[in-house]
Amino acid sequence: MYSINDREYLKICAEIAKLMSISLSSAKKKVEIQIAKKGLKTIEEKRQVAYELLKICKKDESTKLSSSKLLDKLLENLDGQDNFLTED
């Protein structure tokens, strides 16, 4: 599968990567897999698939914690335990 170098397509993939906390190449791969499954040829159709995946990611982002927000929540210290250290 060849790389798609359309500016708008890459912008949508970058937004998907940001929302999913993954690399741009991984986001492009996810979109390209969907494009291959549907057998699409024109760049407009490919942009549409990328945009549909972006909408799904935005919906998922609003309904649950993203991986970066989850990590931030896990790293918060509990009251009174900010200097706690276990020793062997």
C-alpha positions as CSV (number, residue, x, y, z in Angstrom):
1,M,0.0,0.0,0.0
2,Y,1.5,3.4,-1.0
3,S,1.6,6.4,1.2
4,I,-1.1,9.2,0.8
5,N,0.5,12.6,0.8
6,D,-2.7,14.8,0.8
7,R,-2.4,17.7,3.3
8,E,-6.0,17.5,4.5
9,Y,-5.8,13.7,4.9
10,L,-2.6,14.0,6.9
11,K,-4.2,16.7,9.1
12,I,-7.1,14.4,9.9
13,C,-4.7,11.5,10.7
14,A,-2.7,13.8,13.0
15,E,-5.9,14.7,14.9
16,I,-6.7,11.0,15.2
17,A,-3.2,10.3,16.5
18,K,-3.5,13.1,19.1
19,L,-6.8,11.9,20.4
20,M,-5.7,8.3,20.6
21,S,-2.2,9.2,22.0
22,I,-0.5,7.2,19.2
23,S,2.0,8.1,16.5
24,L,1.0,9.6,13.2
25,S,2.2,6.5,11.3
26,S,0.0,4.3,13.5
27,A,-3.0,6.5,13.0
28,K,-2.4,6.5,9.2
29,K,-2.1,2.7,9.3
30,K,-5.5,2.4,11.1
31,V,-7.1,4.6,8.4
32,E,-5.4,2.8,5.5
33,I,-6.6,-0.5,6.8
34,Q,-10.2,0.7,6.7
35,I,-9.6,2.2,3.2
36,A,-8.2,-1.2,2.0
37,K,-11.2,-3.1,3.5
38,K,-13.6,-0.8,1.6
39,G,-11.5,-0.9,-1.6
40,L,-11.6,2.9,-2.1
41,K,-9.7,4.6,-4.8
42,T,-10.3,8.4,-4.8
43,I,-8.7,10.8,-2.4
44,E,-12.1,12.2,-1.5
45,E,-13.3,8.8,-0.4
46,K,-10.1,8.3,1.6
47,R,-10.6,11.6,3.4
48,Q,-14.1,10.6,4.2
49,V,-13.0,7.4,5.9
50,A,-10.4,9.3,7.9
51,Y,-13.0,11.8,8.9
52,E,-15.4,9.1,10.0
53,L,-12.7,7.5,12.2
54,L,-11.9,11.0,13.6
55,K,-15.6,11.4,14.6
56,I,-15.5,8.0,16.3
57,C,-12.3,9.0,18.2
58,K,-13.9,12.3,19.3
59,K,-17.0,10.4,20.5
60,D,-14.8,8.0,22.5
61,E,-12.8,10.8,23.9
62,S,-15.9,12.5,25.3
63,T,-17.4,9.4,26.8
64,K,-14.3,8.0,28.6
65,L,-10.9,8.9,29.9
66,S,-8.2,9.0,27.2
67,S,-4.9,7.2,28.0
68,S,-3.1,10.5,28.8
69,K,-5.9,11.6,31.1
70,L,-5.9,8.2,32.8
71,L,-2.2,8.4,33.4
72,D,-2.5,11.9,34.9
73,K,-5.2,10.6,37.2
74,L,-3.0,7.6,38.3
75,L,0.0,9.8,39.0
76,E,-1.9,12.1,41.3
77,N,-0.8,11.8,44.9
78,L,-3.2,11.0,47.6
79,D,-3.7,13.5,50.5
80,G,-1.0,12.9,53.1
81,Q,0.9,10.4,51.0
82,D,3.0,12.7,48.8
83,N,6.2,11.9,50.7
84,F,5.5,8.1,51.2
85,L,8.3,5.8,50.2
86,T,8.6,2.1,50.7
87,E,11.9,0.5,51.6
88,D,13.1,-3.0,51.3
